[in-house]
Amino acid sequence: MVQTTGGFTSQGLALEAATLVLPSLSQAEAVEVGQIALAIATQRALPIAIEVRLKEWIVFHASLPGSSPTNDSWIARKARVVMATSKSTMYERVLAEEKGVDWYVETGLPEETHAIHGGGLALNVSGVGFVGILIISGLPQVEDHLLGVEIITEFLARKGELT
């Protein structure tokens, strides 16, 4: 078995994404996802930047103390990966590691504008598919990804979608 970032498998990350499908994602709900992220990050004093998009449209952004303009660059690069693939940045990274390939060579997308570093999560709606992106930047990439999963899980719990 190939050792991957965070010990993840592409199969496990695909299952995770299938479990985190939203019932809907309006502009107001996208802002709510951002507010959940902001509340968690503020409570834990995390030095992160948070962004929620409906495809290319930024509907929520917050830069917490300890984050910097560099985080905005990471967010943009992670968002481009999710836009190009409709998958999480961690999934793309782990799949490339499992295959033993250079993701940037395989996709033809430049590393200068795309980042397969954890923290970019596709927001998928049941019966619709990919509609948005949650992006976290500022922690080690595995923690960025896990925080994103926690935020989406909390959003689903508030909607009565998880027990």
Buried (B, 14 or more C-beta within 10 A) or exposed (E): EEEBBBEBBBEEBBEBBEEBBBEEBEEEBBEBBBBBBBEBBEEEEBBBBBBBBBEEEBBBBBBBEEBEEEBBBBBBBBBBBBBEBBBBBBBBBBBBBBEEEEBBEEBEBEEEEBBBBBBBBBBBBEEEEBBBBBBBBBBEBBBBBBBBBBBBBBBBEEEEBEE
